[in-house]
Amino acid sequence: MTTDTESPRAWRAVLEHVERRLLDGDLLPGERLPGERALAADLGVGRSSVREALRVLEAMGLIRTASGSGPNAGAIIVATPGGAMSALMRLQVAAHGFPVADIVRTRLILESAVAGELADAVPGTGADAASGAVSAPDLDAAERLLDAMDSPDLEPAEFLALDAAFHLALAEASGNQVVTATMAGLRSGIEGYALDGLARIDDWHATSARLRSEHRGVVEAIRAADAAAARSRIHDHISGYYAETFPEATPVTEATAVNA
């Protein structure tokens, strides 16, 4: 059996296995995942890797877990990747081969637009808002992921998986299926370069605290209907991590992203 020591990212294999079965329709809401022992044996990973993957899947809102024994124990499917997310999640493998700078440029274009549009969609104080004719974007999924990222028990790789899911959740909140599908397709590429950059971070505790604060700042700007601040904050958040972890690379700005 492959151990977690031999394969430090073994939990990713579990995550991708479950996602693939969800996409293929082999797992449906209401059904239960095999137990930890069975998944570990089937996939050749340690049980700790299975537990890590299940924790991420639960934070993403795809499963619910319960401890103990009996019919309600274990992990049950509560949602499936839907719509555009499902369509381009199948292209995630291709994202591993994209140049990091190209992924970052694409993120700056898409996510700056998403953050601004979400902020613009927040009802103001006019008659439409008073009558309820305009509804605020649903940021609940994004905020659940932020709460999950506050856990002190997360390993850096788990944190970054939830980080990527948070950015995808913002895209989903926009309601734009093409943007959502594109972000979903890039997710593994985003996680990949984020993980590669870990070795260049001197103080992960400080960096993760900064990232959490930046995430909250983006959501606060959106909820305050401050589109300029939302765009600026998410731009600085994305480009800041890239600059910290790939200092030798050419800086990527919003201007170079648009002109790329």
C-alpha positions in Angstrom: 0.0 0.0 0.0 1.2 3.5 -0.8 1.7 5.4 2.5 1.1 9.1 3.1 4.9 9.5 3.7 5.6 8.1 0.2 2.9 10.3 -1.3 2.4 13.5 0.6 -0.5 14.6 -1.8 -2.3 11.2 -1.7 -5.4 12.8 -0.4 -5.8 14.6 -3.7 -6.2 11.1 -5.3 -9.2 10.5 -3.0 -10.7 13.9 -3.8 -10.4 13.5 -7.5 -11.8 9.9 -7.3 -14.9 11.1 -5.5 -15.4 14.1 -7.8 -15.0 11.9 -10.9 -17.7 9.5 -9.6 -20.0 12.4 -8.8 -19.5 13.8 -12.4 -20.1 10.4 -13.9 -23.3 9.9 -11.9 -22.0 6.9 -10.0 -22.7 8.7 -6.8 -25.9 10.6 -6.2 -27.3 12.7 -3.4 -28.5 10.5 -0.5 -26.0 7.7 -1.2 -23.1 7.0 1.1 -19.4 6.8 0.3 -17.5 3.6 1.1 -15.9 3.7 4.6 -12.5 5.1 5.2 -10.9 1.6 5.3 -12.5 0.6 2.0 -11.5 3.8 0.2 -8.0 3.6 1.5 -7.6 0.0 0.3 -9.2 0.7 -3.1 -7.0 3.7 -3.8 -3.8 2.6 -2.1 -3.6 5.5 0.3 -3.5 5.9 4.1 -6.7 6.4 6.0 -5.4 9.9 7.1 -5.4 10.9 3.4 -9.0 9.7 3.1 -10.0 11.8 6.2 -8.3 14.9 4.7 -10.1 14.5 1.4 -13.5 14.0 3.2 -12.9 17.1 5.2 -12.3 19.2 2.1 -15.4 17.6 0.3 -17.5 18.5 3.3 -16.3 22.1 3.4 -17.1 22.3 -0.4 -20.7 21.3 0.5 -20.6 18.0 -1.4 -20.8 15.6 1.5 -21.9 15.5 5.1 -20.1 13.3 7.6 -21.2 11.9 10.9 -19.0 9.9 13.4 -19.9 6.8 15.3 -21.7 3.7 13.9 -25.0 2.8 12.5 -27.1 3.9 9.5 -26.3 7.6 9.9 -22.5 7.2 10.3 -20.0 7.9 7.6 -20.1 10.3 4.6 -23.3 10.9 2.7 -23.6 12.7 -0.6 -25.6 15.9 -0.2 -24.9 17.7 -3.5 -23.3 17.1 -6.9 -21.3 19.5 -9.1 -23.9 21.1 -11.3 -24.2 23.1 -14.5 -21.2 24.7 -15.9 -19.0 23.6 -13.0 -19.7 20.0 -14.0 -19.0 20.6 -17.6 -15.4 22.0 -17.3 -14.3 20.2 -14.2 -13.5 17.5 -16.7 -10.8 19.8 -18.2 -8.9 20.2 -15.0 -6.2 17.8 -16.1 -5.4 20.1 -19.0 -4.8 23.0 -16.6 -1.8 21.2 -15.1 0.0 22.0 -18.4 -0.8 25.7 -18.6 2.0 28.3 -17.9 1.5 29.7 -14.4 1.7 33.3 -15.7 -1.1 32.6 -18.1 -3.3 31.1 -15.3 -2.6 34.2 -13.2 -3.4 36.6 -16.0 -6.7 34.8 -16.7 -7.6 34.9 -13.0 -7.0 38.6 -12.8 -9.2 39.3 -15.8 -12.1 37.0 -14.7 -12.0 37.4 -11.0 -11.7 41.1 -11.0 -14.7 41.3 -13.2 -16.6 38.8 -11.0 -15.9 40.7 -7.8 -16.9 44.0 -9.4 -20.1 42.6 -10.8 -21.1 40.9 -7.5 -20.6 44.3 -5.7 -22.7 46.1 -8.4 -25.4 43.5 -7.9 -25.8 44.3 -4.2 -29.1 46.2 -3.7 -28.6 49.9 -2.8 -31.0 52.1 -0.9 -33.4 53.0 -3.7 -37.0 51.9 -4.4 -36.0 48.6 -6.0 -34.1 47.6 -2.9 -36.9 48.7 -0.6 -39.4 46.7 -2.6 -37.3 43.6 -2.7 -37.1 43.7 -6.6 -33.3 43.3 -6.5 -31.8 40.5 -4.5 -28.2 40.4 -3.2 -25.8 37.7 -4.6 -25.7 34.6 -2.6 -22.3 34.5 -0.9 -23.2 31.8 1.7 -21.1 29.1 0.1 -18.1 31.4 -0.2 -18.4 32.4 3.5 -18.7 28.7 4.6 -15.4 28.1 2.9 -13.8 31.1 4.6 -15.0 29.7 8.0 -13.5 26.3 7.1 -10.2 28.0 6.3 -10.1 29.5 9.8 -9.5 26.0 11.3 -6.0 25.8 12.9 -5.8 22.1 12.1 -5.6 22.5 8.3 -2.5 21.5 6.5 -1.3 24.0 3.9 -2.4 21.8 1.0 -5.9 21.5 2.5 -6.1 25.3 3.1 -5.1 25.9 -0.6 -7.7 23.4 -1.8 -10.4 25.4 0.1 -8.9 28.6 -1.1 -9.4 27.5 -4.7 -12.9 26.4 -3.9 -13.6 29.9 -2.4 -12.6 31.6 -5.6 -14.8 29.2 -7.6 -17.7 29.9 -5.2 -17.5 33.6 -6.0 -17.7 32.8 -9.7 -20.7 30.6 -9.1 -22.4 33.4 -7.2 -22.1 35.6 -10.3 -24.5 33.3 -12.1 -22.3 33.5 -15.3 -22.0 29.9 -16.4 -19.1 30.4 -18.8 -17.0 32.2 -16.1 -17.9 29.5 -13.6 -17.0 26.7 -16.0 -13.7 28.4 -16.9 -12.8 28.8 -13.2 -13.8 25.2 -12.5 -11.6 24.0 -15.3 -8.7 26.0 -14.0 -9.1 24.9 -10.4 -6.5 22.2 -10.4 -4.0 24.4 -12.2 -4.6 27.1 -9.6 -4.1 24.6 -6.7 -1.0 23.3 -8.5 0.9 26.5 -8.7 -0.2 27.5 -5.2 1.2 24.2 -3.9 4.4 24.6 -5.8 4.9 28.0 -4.2 4.7 26.6 -0.7 8.4 25.9 -0.6 9.1 29.6 -1.2 7.1 30.8 1.8 9.2 31.4 4.9 6.3 31.8 7.3 3.2 29.9 6.4 1.3 31.0 9.5 1.7 34.7 8.5 0.9 34.1 4.9 -2.2 32.1 5.6 -3.4 34.7 8.1 -2.9 37.4 5.4 -4.8 35.3 2.8 -7.7 34.8 5.1 -7.8 38.5 5.8 -7.7 39.3 2.1 -10.5 36.9 1.4 -12.7 38.5 4.1 -11.8 42.0 2.7 -13.1 41.0 -0.8 -16.4 39.7 0.6 -16.7 42.8 2.8 -16.2 45.1 -0.3 -18.8 43.1 -2.2 -21.4 43.3 0.6 -20.7 47.0 0.9 -21.5 47.4 -2.9 -18.0 48.9 -3.4 -17.1 47.5 -6.8 -13.8 49.4 -7.1 -12.6 48.1 -3.8 -13.8 44.5 -4.6 -11.9 44.6 -7.9 -8.7 46.1 -6.3 -8.7 43.7 -3.4 -9.1 40.5 -5.4 -6.5 41.7 -7.9 -4.0 42.5 -5.1 -4.8 39.2 -3.4 -4.1 37.1 -6.5 -1.0 39.0 -7.7 0.4 39.2 -4.2 0.5 35.4 -3.7 2.1 35.1 -7.2 4.7 37.7 -6.4 5.5 36.0 -3.1 5.9 32.5 -4.4 7.3 33.2 -7.9 9.6 36.2 -7.2 11.7 35.5 -10.2 8.8 35.7 -12.6 7.7 38.8 -14.5 5.2 40.7 -12.4 1.6 40.3 -13.7 -0.6 43.4 -13.4 -4.2 44.0 -14.6 -2.8 46.0 -17.5 -0.6 43.2 -18.7 -3.4 40.7 -18.1 -5.8 42.6 -20.3 -3.1 43.1 -23.0 -1.8 39.5 -22.9 
